[in-house]
Amino acid sequence: MLAYLLRWEREKNGLSLVQWGKIATAAPSTVSNVEAGRRKIDERQAKILDCHFQTGGLFELLLWYAQKGHNPDWAQSVIGYEAIAGVIRIYQGQIIPAPFQTEDYARALLLASSDRSPPAGGMAARRLRGDGSLAFRVEQEKRAARRRLGDV
């Protein structure tokens, strides 16, 4: 979002990469990398750009969120929430929800998917462990339970 808005602001004001770079004290190649999302501006540059474009601190705020970044261990936080939950409600219209998938079904889904990344660390198996006090409420189309995936 930050990269998009920086480019939008530059183009809206009719500035070249060189002119934008002079304002933010950055080389044109750096400006290009920032706008492409390959590089982030720093706090000093965000303040300069906010002042120049009169955005009211928008770039500083977006930079703050960008620096928080993606949590690669997000699955752990989900498991923590599930550990204290009394009920988990799932809506999965087209496929059987993960906690109820067999290993063969899950494998067939992954093979049929364009996203070949591995699943998030065996979350389904961990969800089903414990004393059985967790209740699931699942809503899905009837066709999802009857749909064949490969040999499954």
ROGU-504609 format. One record per residue (C-alpha): x, y, z; residue in three letters. Coordinates in steps of 0.02 Angstrom, whole numbers, plus 32768, in hexadecimal, padded with zeros to 4 digits. Layout:
BEGIN
XYZALA...
This chain:
BEGIN
800080008000MET808D8076802DLEU80E780557F89ALA8047806F7F26TYR801D81137F7DLEU80CD81577F6ALEU80C681397EAFARG8015817E7EA3TRP8049821D7EFFGLU80E382327E91ARG807F821D7DF0GLU7FF0828A7E2ELYS806D83177E49ASN80C282F87DA0GLY816C82CF7DEDLEU81F182657D9BSER825481E27DFALEU82E5825C7E01VAL827882E87E49GLN822982747EC9TRP82D782377EF7GLY831482E97F15LYS828383097F8AILE82A082687FECALA835E82697FD8THR836081C57F78ALA83A7818C7ED2ALA832B81717E42PRO834F80B67E49SER832280B57F02THR828081117EDBVAL8258808F7E57SER827A80017ED2ASN820E80547F57VAL817D80677EDDGLU81907FB27EA7ALA81897F787F5CGLY82397F327F5AARG82787FB27FD8ARG822C801C8063LYS824680D38087ILE828B80FF8133ASP8237816981B9GLU829782068188ARG825E81F580D3GLN81AB81D48109ALA81AB8276816ELYS81F682D880DDILE817682948062LEU80E582AF80D9ASP811A836380EECYS813783808034HIS8093832F7FFBPHE8031836B8095GLN7FEB82BF80BBTHR7FD582D98175GLY804D824E81A7GLY800381C98133LEU80AC818A80F5PHE80F2817E81A6GLU805A811B81DCLEU806380A58148LEU811D808D8164LEU80FA80608219TRP807F7FD981E0TYR80F77F9E8159ALA81827F8981DAGLN81137F1C8245LYS811B7EA481B1GLY80D67DF68198HIS80DF7D7E822AASN81257CDC81E2PRO80ED7C808280ASP80367CB4826ETRP7FFB7C00827FALA80397BFB8334GLN7FC97C8E8363SER7F337C378314VAL7F577B998378ILE7F617C038416GLY7EB57C4C83F4TYR7E6F7BA083CDGLU7EB47B5D8471ALA7E467BD584D4ILE7DAF7BCF8461ALA7D107B758491GLY7CCC7B6F83E0VAL7D1C7B828335ILE7CA57BB482AAARG7CDD7B8881FBILE7C8D7BB58157TYR7CDA7B5980C5GLN7C657B568031GLY7CC57AF07FB3GLN7D377A788011ILE7D387A1580B2ILE7D837A81813EPRO7E377A5B816EALA7E167A0A8219PRO7DA8798881C5PHE7E117961812CGLN7E6578BB8119THR7F1C78BD80EBGLU7EF37880803BASP7E6D79068025TYR7EE47990805EALA7F6D794F7FE9ARG7EF3794D7F56ALA7EC17A027F7CLEU7F777A387F7ELEU7F9C79DE7EDBLEU7F027A2D7E89ALA7F317ADA7EC8SER7F987B597E67SER7FEA7B877F0FASP80637AF77F2EARG80A27B3B7FD5SER809A7AC08066PRO800D7AD080E4PRO80297B338184ALA80817AB381EEGLY80017A2D8213GLY7F807AA08260MET7EF27A268245ALA7F46799E82ACALA7F687A16833CARG7EB47A54833AARG7E7279A68359LEU7EE5797F83EDARG7EAE799C849FGLY7E20796B850FASP7D98797D848DGLY7D487A1484DFSER7D527A7B8440LEU7CB47A8183D7ALA7CB47AA2831CPHE7C247AEF82BDARG7C3C7AD38204VAL7BD17B188178GLU7BEF7AE380C5GLN7B977AB38026GLU7B6179FD801BLYS7BBE79EF7F76ARG7C647A0B7FD1ALA7C537967802EALA7C2879097F8EARG7CAA795A7F1DARG7D3378E67EDFARG7DE779227ED9LEU7E5778B77E70GLY7E5278077EB9ASP7E0C78437F5FVAL
